[in-house]
């Protein structure tokens, strides 16, 4: 089964960020893996979930 494709608004909501903050993360290279398809920035749902999981793992490693 293929991953669901998410767009800026959906990913920003999942990360608890504004769309502007997510765009800034993209420019800084700190956002989940993404691609531009038909002029829109898209994310695979699995990449966003992996990004969140990595954040928890990094926090647990330093605690």
Protein Blocks (a to p, Z undefined) as FASTA:
>chain_A
ZZddddfklmmmmnopafklmmmmmmnopaccdddeehiacddfklmmmmmmmmmmmmmm
mZZ
